[in-house]
Amino acid sequence: MAQSTIILSQLLSQISSVLFDKLATQHQVNKGARRMTAAAHFAVMLFAQFAGLPSLRQIEQATVALTPSQRRSGLIAARRSTLAEANLRIPWIFYRDLFYGLL
């Protein structure tokens, strides 16, 4: 059986895990997180951006209907409340520093 790789997983593989983990520790973005870690939040929000999903409700509906290949790329089923809490917990400065680190 051929193993398919979706574009999202290819993009996520280009991001240095060392840089991501260093910034996550520096900004303490995983403090108090159970399932929606910074890496999972980043993957879900990147998926939502590419899919053109404008609301938390639509992101929730799309992540509930994920295929197995999409789940292997790091996406998880995310509830609206979990996404809203992660949006509040993870500061925009974390993503700014990630951007500049990748640049």
CYANA upper distance limits for C-alpha pairs under 8 A (distance plus 0.5 A):
  4 SER  CA     69 SER  CA      7.36
  5 THR  CA      9 SER  CA      7.20
  5 THR  CA     10 GLN  CA      7.75
  5 THR  CA     69 SER  CA      7.48
  6 ILE  CA     10 GLN  CA      7.19
  6 ILE  CA     69 SER  CA      7.72
  6 ILE  CA     70 GLN  CA      7.50
  6 ILE  CA     73 SER  CA      8.05
  7 ILE  CA     11 LEU  CA      6.76
  8 LEU  CA     12 LEU  CA      6.66
  8 LEU  CA     46 LEU  CA      8.48
  8 LEU  CA     47 PHE  CA      7.56
  8 LEU  CA     73 SER  CA      7.50
  9 SER  CA     13 SER  CA      6.54
  9 SER  CA     70 GLN  CA      8.48
  9 SER  CA     73 SER  CA      5.20
  9 SER  CA     74 GLY  CA      7.93
 10 GLN  CA     14 GLN  CA      7.23
 11 LEU  CA     15 ILE  CA      7.74
 12 LEU  CA     43 ALA  CA      7.94
 12 LEU  CA     73 SER  CA      8.43
 15 ILE  CA     19 LEU  CA      8.35
 15 ILE  CA     20 PHE  CA      7.95
 15 ILE  CA    102 LEU  CA      7.77
 16 SER  CA     20 PHE  CA      6.72
 17 SER  CA     21 ASP  CA      6.37
 18 VAL  CA     22 LYS  CA      6.51
 19 LEU  CA     23 LEU  CA      6.67
 19 LEU  CA     98 LEU  CA      8.07
 19 LEU  CA    101 GLY  CA      7.71
 20 PHE  CA     24 ALA  CA      6.56
 20 PHE  CA     39 ALA  CA      8.44
 20 PHE  CA     98 LEU  CA      7.40
 21 ASP  CA     25 THR  CA      6.59
 22 LYS  CA     26 GLN  CA      6.59
 23 LEU  CA     27 HIS  CA      6.49
 23 LEU  CA     94 PHE  CA      7.24
 23 LEU  CA     97 ASP  CA      7.94
 23 LEU  CA     98 LEU  CA      7.64
 24 ALA  CA     28 GLN  CA      6.08
 24 ALA  CA     29 VAL  CA      5.88
 24 ALA  CA     30 ASN  CA      7.20
 24 ALA  CA     38 ALA  CA      7.56
 24 ALA  CA     94 PHE  CA      7.89
 25 THR  CA     29 VAL  CA      7.48
 25 THR  CA     30 ASN  CA      8.14
 27 HIS  CA     94 PHE  CA      6.94
 29 VAL  CA     37 THR  CA      8.22
 29 VAL  CA     38 ALA  CA      6.80
 29 VAL  CA     89 ARG  CA      7.14
 29 VAL  CA     90 ILE  CA      5.81
 29 VAL  CA     91 PRO  CA      8.18
 29 VAL  CA     94 PHE  CA      8.46
 30 ASN  CA     37 THR  CA      6.03
 30 ASN  CA     38 ALA  CA      6.58
 33 ALA  CA     37 THR  CA      6.21
 35 ARG  CA     40 ALA  CA      8.47
 36 MET  CA     40 ALA  CA      6.08
 36 MET  CA     41 HIS  CA      6.39
 36 MET  CA     78 ALA  CA      8.36
 36 MET  CA     82 THR  CA      7.55
 36 MET  CA     83 LEU  CA      8.22
 36 MET  CA     86 ALA  CA      7.37
 37 THR  CA     41 HIS  CA      6.57
 38 ALA  CA     42 PHE  CA      6.48
 38 ALA  CA     86 ALA  CA      8.42
 38 ALA  CA     90 ILE  CA      7.81
 39 ALA  CA     43 ALA  CA      6.71
 40 ALA  CA     44 VAL  CA      6.67
 40 ALA  CA     74 GLY  CA      6.95
 40 ALA  CA     75 LEU  CA      6.84
 40 ALA  CA     76 ILE  CA      7.40
 41 HIS  CA     45 MET  CA      6.53
 41 HIS  CA     83 LEU  CA      7.97
 41 HIS  CA     86 ALA  CA      7.49
 42 PHE  CA     46 LEU  CA      6.48
 43 ALA  CA     47 PHE  CA      6.61
 43 ALA  CA     74 GLY  CA      6.94
 43 ALA  CA     75 LEU  CA      6.40
 44 VAL  CA     48 ALA  CA      6.63
 44 VAL  CA     63 THR  CA      8.37
 44 VAL  CA     75 LEU  CA      6.31
 44 VAL  CA     76 ILE  CA      7.76
 44 VAL  CA     78 ALA  CA      8.46
 45 MET  CA     49 GLN  CA      6.61
 46 LEU  CA     50 PHE  CA      6.79
 47 PHE  CA     51 ALA  CA      6.52
 48 ALA  CA     52 GLY  CA      6.40
 48 ALA  CA     53 LEU  CA      5.55
 48 ALA  CA     54 PRO  CA      8.13
 48 ALA  CA     59 ILE  CA      6.66
 49 GLN  CA     53 LEU  CA      6.86
 53 LEU  CA     58 GLN  CA      6.44
 53 LEU  CA     59 ILE  CA      6.51
 54 PRO  CA     58 GLN  CA      7.53
 54 PRO  CA     59 ILE  CA      8.27
 55 SER  CA     59 ILE  CA      6.82
 56 LEU  CA     60 GLU  CA      6.54
 56 LEU  CA     80 ARG  CA      5.99
 56 LEU  CA     83 LEU  CA      7.69
 56 LEU  CA     84 ALA  CA      8.22
 57 ARG  CA     61 GLN  CA      6.81
 57 ARG  CA     80 ARG  CA      6.67
 58 GLN  CA     62 ALA  CA      6.60
 59 ILE  CA     63 THR  CA      6.58
 59 ILE  CA     78 ALA  CA      8.20
 59 ILE  CA     80 ARG  CA      8.33
 60 GLU  CA     64 VAL  CA      6.70
 60 GLU  CA     77 ALA  CA      7.53
 60 GLU  CA     78 ALA  CA      6.03
 60 GLU  CA     79 ARG  CA      5.88
 60 GLU  CA     80 ARG  CA      6.41
 61 GLN  CA     65 ALA  CA      7.15
 62 ALA  CA     66 LEU  CA      7.16
 63 THR  CA     75 LEU  CA      7.99
 63 THR  CA     76 ILE  CA      7.06
 63 THR  CA     77 ALA  CA      5.17
 63 THR  CA     78 ALA  CA      6.66
 64 VAL  CA     77 ALA  CA      5.45
 64 VAL  CA     78 ALA  CA      7.64
 66 LEU  CA     70 GLN  CA      6.47
 66 LEU  CA     71 ARG  CA      7.01
 66 LEU  CA     77 ALA  CA      8.04
 67 THR  CA     71 ARG  CA      6.87
 68 PRO  CA     72 ARG  CA      6.79
 69 SER  CA     73 SER  CA      7.16
 70 GLN  CA     74 GLY  CA      7.73
 70 GLN  CA     75 LEU  CA      6.77
 71 ARG  CA     75 LEU  CA      5.39
 71 ARG  CA     76 ILE  CA      6.68
 78 ALA  CA     82 THR  CA      6.94
 78 ALA  CA     83 LEU  CA      6.98
 79 ARG  CA     83 LEU  CA      6.73
 80 ARG  CA     84 ALA  CA      6.53
 81 SER  CA     85 GLU  CA      6.62
 82 THR  CA     86 ALA  CA      6.66
 83 LEU  CA     87 ASN  CA      6.54
 84 ALA  CA     88 LEU  CA      6.85
 85 GLU  CA     89 ARG  CA      6.53
 86 ALA  CA     90 ILE  CA      6.37
 87 ASN  CA     91 PRO  CA      8.07
 90 ILE  CA     94 PHE  CA      7.51
 91 PRO  CA     95 TYR  CA      7.99
 92 TRP  CA     96 ARG  CA      6.78
 93 ILE  CA     97 ASP  CA      6.58
 94 PHE  CA     98 LEU  CA      6.68
 95 TYR  CA     99 PHE  CA      6.55
 96 ARG  CA    100 TYR  CA      6.82
 97 ASP  CA    101 GLY  CA      6.46
 98 LEU  CA    102 LEU  CA      6.67
 99 PHE  CA    103 LEU  CA      6.56
